[in-house]
Amino acid sequence: MLTLRRGRITAVVERVEGLSRLEVDGQPCVAYPRLTGPVALGDEVIVNTQARELGLGSGGFDVLYANLTRGLDLLPENDAHVMKLPYTPAQNARRHAEEGRALPDTLAGLPVLCCSLHSQVVPVCAGIGPGKRVAYVQLAGGALPVALSDALRALRELGYVEATIAVGACLDGDVECVSAASALLYAAAEEFDVVVCAIGPGIVGTGSTFGHGGLAAADAANAAAALHGMPILAVRTSEGDPRERHQGVSHHAEAALELCLGEVIVPWPAGYEAPPWLEPRVEIDVSGWEEACAGLPLAHMGRGPHEDPLFFAAAFAAGRVAADRIR
C-alpha cells in the first residue's frame, strides 16, 4: 500500500534541471516538476513517506506525490499516447522515440558499455573521456527518474554525456524509449560514439543471486549482442565493501555474466588480482585514472577513490576499452 500524508512546503532548498529539493513540514522531500508540476513555498501537497519511514538506505527523503495547490489538471505532453507506469496511480503519457521514425536494423559495432550500478557511470565516462558523443541509457533496477542523478547533471555540464534516454518504466530522459533494444538503435541512428547503460541511483537488492537490479547490465549486453553492437561489461568489484558478497568481484557482476548469452568484453584493470573464473577478460592499463577522474563526483556507498580504488579503476578500465573501440 502507498503511505501518503498531506503537508505544506516549508522550504525550497534547491532547484536543478528536472528536480526540486524541498522540505515538507520540515522533512526532506524531492519533487519532479516535469511530472507533478511546479512547486512553491506554502503549497499544499501530498507526499509518499514510505521509504523514509522504513529507513531504506536510498530513501532518506519523501517524494512529492501530488501538488494540490498548483499541480492539478496538468496537460499531457503534445502528441503523446504511450503510457509510462501504465495502470498505476502515476501513469502519464510520454512521446517515445520509436514513434513516427524508422530505426536501423543493426548497431554496426557501436560500443555499448553496460553498468550494474549507477556509481560506475562517472568513472566509466572518465575512461571514455570528454568530447565524445555519449548517450546514457537508464534501465529499471534502481531509481526510475533520470533527473534524480546529480552525477549525470555534472557529466553533462562537463561534456562527458550528450543525451539521456529513459527506457521502459524509467522516465524524464531527453528521450523516452519502450525497450533497451530500441534505445540502442535510436543511439545508432543519431550517430553517437558510445552508449553507456546503467540503472539509476540506488539499486533494488534482496541479497539473492538473481534478485537485484544489477541484472539490467545483462539485459543491455544481450540486446547489444543481438543487434550486432559491441557489449562491454563494467565489472563491479571492491576492496572496501564490508559485505562478503561484494568483496572482490561482486556477486552482481558474476550473475550478470552468467546471463549474458553472446560474447561480452570484460575489462579488468592491470595490476589488480582478478579471480581465476573471470575469463575471458581484457587487462587494461589504467595508469593515470585518478588524474583523469579529478574534479568528477566519484562516490560509491559513501566511499571515494582513496577508500575503494579498485571499484573506480575497474569502471574506468571499461570506459577506456569503449573509447578505443569507437568506430
C-alpha positions in Angstrom: 0.0 0.0 0.0 1.1 3.6 -0.6 2.0 5.6 2.6 0.8 9.1 1.9 0.2 12.2 4.0 -0.8 15.8 3.5 1.6 18.6 4.2 2.9 22.1 3.2 6.1 23.0 1.6 8.1 24.8 4.3 11.4 25.3 2.4 12.6 25.1 -1.2 16.2 24.0 -0.7 17.4 23.7 -4.3 16.1 23.7 -7.9 18.0 22.0 -10.6 17.0 20.7 -14.0 14.1 18.3 -13.6 14.3 18.2 -9.8 13.4 20.3 -6.7 14.7 19.5 -3.2 12.2 20.7 -0.6 11.1 20.4 3.0 7.5 19.5 3.7 6.7 20.3 7.3 10.4 20.2 8.0 11.0 16.8 6.4 13.3 16.4 3.3 11.4 15.8 0.1 12.1 15.6 -3.6 9.8 16.7 -6.4 9.9 16.2 -10.2 8.3 19.3 -11.6 8.0 17.8 -15.2 5.9 15.1 -13.7 3.9 16.7 -10.9 4.1 20.4 -11.9 5.9 23.4 -10.4 6.3 23.9 -6.6 6.5 26.9 -4.4 6.8 27.7 -0.7 3.5 27.2 1.1 1.9 24.8 -1.5 -0.3 22.1 0.0 1.0 18.7 -1.2 0.6 15.0 -0.7 3.9 13.2 -0.2 4.9 9.5 -0.2 6.7 8.9 3.1 7.1 5.1 3.0 10.8 4.8 2.1 11.9 7.3 4.7 9.7 5.7 7.4 11.1 2.2 6.6 14.7 3.6 6.9 15.8 2.4 3.5 19.4 3.1 2.5 18.4 5.2 -0.5 15.1 6.5 0.8 16.1 9.2 3.3 13.6 11.6 1.9 9.9 11.8 1.0 8.7 12.1 -2.6 6.1 14.6 -3.7 3.1 12.6 -5.0 0.7 15.5 -5.9 0.6 19.2 -5.5 -2.9 20.2 -4.5 -2.2 23.9 -4.9 -0.8 24.1 -8.5 -0.4 20.5 -9.7 -3.9 19.6 -10.7 -5.3 19.5 -14.3 -1.8 19.3 -15.8 -1.8 18.7 -19.6 -0.1 15.7 -21.1 2.9 16.1 -23.5 1.9 17.0 -27.0 1.2 14.1 -29.3 1.9 11.6 -26.5 -0.1 8.4 -26.2 2.4 5.7 -24.8 1.9 5.5 -21.1 4.7 5.4 -18.6 3.9 3.3 -15.5 0.6 2.2 -17.2 -2.4 1.4 -15.0 -0.6 2.6 -11.8 -1.7 5.8 -10.0 1.3 7.5 -11.6 0.6 6.7 -15.2 1.4 9.5 -17.6 1.7 9.8 -21.4 5.1 10.5 -22.9 6.2 10.7 -26.5 8.6 7.9 -27.3 11.4 7.9 -29.8 10.1 4.9 -31.7 7.0 6.8 -32.8 7.0 8.4 -36.2 10.5 7.4 -37.3 12.3 4.4 -38.7 15.2 3.0 -36.7 18.1 1.0 -38.2 18.3 -2.8 -38.0 21.8 -3.0 -36.6 24.2 -1.2 -34.3 27.0 -1.9 -36.7 29.6 -2.4 -34.0 28.6 0.5 -31.7 30.3 0.1 -28.3 27.6 -0.4 -25.6 29.0 -0.2 -22.1 26.9 -2.0 -19.5 27.0 -1.0 -15.8 25.3 -2.8 -13.0 25.4 0.2 -10.7 24.9 3.9 -11.2 28.0 4.8 -9.3 30.0 3.2 -12.1 28.8 5.8 -14.6 31.2 8.6 -13.6 34.4 6.6 -13.8 33.2 4.9 -16.9 32.7 8.2 -18.6 36.0 9.4 -17.4 37.6 6.4 -19.1 35.8 7.3 -22.3 36.9 10.9 -21.9 35.3 14.3 -22.7 34.4 15.4 -26.2 32.9 12.0 -27.3 29.3 11.8 -28.3 28.0 9.6 -25.4 24.4 8.6 -24.9 23.3 7.5 -21.4 20.6 4.9 -21.3 18.8 4.4 -18.0 17.3 1.0 -17.3 15.0 -0.1 -14.5 16.7 -1.6 -11.4 17.3 1.5 -9.4 15.7 4.9 -9.3 13.4 5.4 -12.3 13.6 9.3 -12.8 16.8 10.3 -14.7 16.6 13.7 -13.0 17.5 12.3 -9.6 21.1 11.8 -10.6 23.3 14.8 -9.7 26.2 12.8 -11.2 24.6 12.9 -14.6 24.0 16.6 -14.4 27.7 17.1 -13.7 28.7 14.8 -16.6 26.5 16.7 -19.0 27.8 20.1 -17.9 31.4 18.9 -18.3 30.9 17.4 -21.7 31.1 13.7 -20.9 27.4 12.9 -21.7 25.4 14.5 -24.5 22.0 12.9 -24.1 19.9 10.8 -21.8 17.4 8.1 -22.8 14.9 6.7 -20.3 13.8 3.1 -21.0 10.6 1.3 -20.0 9.5 2.4 -16.6 12.3 4.9 -16.3 11.3 8.5 -17.1 12.3 12.1 -17.6 15.2 11.5 -20.1 15.8 13.7 -23.0 14.3 10.9 -25.0 11.9 8.0 -23.9 12.1 4.6 -25.4 10.0 1.5 -24.9 12.8 -1.0 -24.8 16.6 -1.3 -24.3 16.9 -2.6 -27.9 15.1 0.4 -29.4 17.1 2.8 -27.2 20.3 1.4 -28.6 19.1 1.6 -32.2 18.0 5.2 -31.6 21.5 6.0 -30.4 22.9 4.3 -33.5 20.5 6.3 -35.7 21.7 9.6 -34.0 25.4 8.5 -34.6 26.5 8.5 -31.0 30.0 7.3 -30.5 29.3 5.2 -27.3 26.3 4.2 -25.3 26.5 3.9 -21.5 23.7 1.8 -20.0 23.0 1.7 -16.2 20.4 1.7 -13.6 19.5 4.9 -11.7 20.8 5.8 -8.3 20.1 3.2 -5.6 19.6 -0.4 -6.5 16.9 -3.0 -6.0 18.5 -5.7 -3.9 17.5 -8.8 -2.0 20.9 -10.4 -1.3 20.0 -13.3 -3.7 21.7 -14.4 -6.9 19.3 -13.0 -9.4 17.0 -10.8 -7.3 18.8 -7.4 -7.9 18.7 -4.5 -10.3 22.3 -5.2 -11.5 21.0 -7.7 -13.9 19.9 -4.8 -16.1 23.6 -4.9 -17.3 22.9 -8.4 -18.8 19.7 -7.2 -20.5 21.6 -4.4 -22.2 24.5 -6.6 -23.2 22.2 -9.2 -24.7 20.3 -6.6 -26.7 23.6 -5.1 -27.9 25.0 -8.5 -28.9 21.8 -9.5 -30.7 21.8 -6.2 -32.7 25.5 -6.6 -33.7 26.8 -4.0 -31.3 29.9 -4.4 -29.1 28.8 -5.1 -25.5 31.3 -4.2 -22.7 30.6 -5.1 -19.1 31.9 -2.8 -16.3 32.8 -5.2 -13.6 31.6 -4.3 -10.1 34.4 -5.1 -7.8 35.6 -3.7 -4.4 38.4 -3.8 -1.8 36.4 -1.6 0.6 32.9 -3.1 0.8 32.4 -4.8 4.2 29.8 -7.2 2.8 31.3 -10.5 1.8 29.1 -10.9 -1.3 30.5 -7.7 -2.8 34.2 -8.2 -1.8 36.4 -8.8 -4.8 34.2 -9.2 -7.8 30.6 -8.7 -6.7 28.1 -11.5 -7.0 26.1 -8.9 -9.0 28.8 -9.0 -11.7 29.0 -12.8 -11.6 25.3 -13.2 -12.0 25.2 -10.7 -14.9 27.9 -12.5 -16.7 26.1 -15.8 -16.2 23.1 -14.4 -18.0 25.0 -12.9 -20.9 24.2 -15.0 -24.0 26.6 -13.5 -26.5 30.2 -12.5 -26.5 30.9 -9.7 -24.0 34.2 -7.8 -23.5 35.1 -7.9 -19.8 37.8 -5.2 -19.0 40.0 -5.6 -15.9 42.5 -3.0 -14.5 46.0 -4.3 -14.9 47.9 -4.6 -11.6 45.0 -5.9 -9.6 44.5 -9.6 -8.9 41.4 -11.0 -10.7 39.6 -14.2 -9.6 40.5 -17.1 -11.8 37.0 -17.6 -13.0 36.8 -14.2 -14.6 37.6 -15.4 -18.1 38.0 -14.3 -20.7 38.9 -10.8 -19.6 40.9 -8.0 -21.2 43.6 -6.4 -18.9 43.8 -2.7 -19.4 46.5 -0.2 -18.3 44.6 2.3 -16.2 47.6 4.3 -15.1 46.6 7.9 -14.5 42.9 7.1 -13.8 42.9 9.2 -10.6 44.1 12.3 -12.6 41.5 11.6 -15.3 38.8 11.5 -12.7 39.9 14.6 -10.8 37.1 17.1 -10.4 34.3 14.5 -11.1 31.8 13.4 -8.5 33.2 9.9 -7.6 31.3 8.2 -4.9 30.2 4.6 -4.1 28.3 3.7 -1.0 29.8 6.7 0.7 33.4 5.7 -0.3 35.6 7.8 -2.6 38.6 6.8 -4.8 41.0 6.6 -1.8 38.8 4.3 0.2 38.0 1.9 -2.7 40.3 2.4 -5.6 39.6 -0.9 -7.3 35.9 -0.1 -7.7 36.7 3.1 -9.7 39.7 1.7 -11.6 37.6 -1.2 -12.9 34.9 1.0 -14.2 37.5 3.4 -15.7 39.0 0.4 -17.5 35.7 -0.3 -19.1 35.4 3.2 -20.3 38.9 3.1 -21.8 38.0 0.0 -23.7 34.9 1.6 -25.1 36.9 4.7 -26.2 39.5 2.5 -28.0 36.7 0.9 -30.0 34.8 3.9 -31.2 34.1 3.5 -34.9 
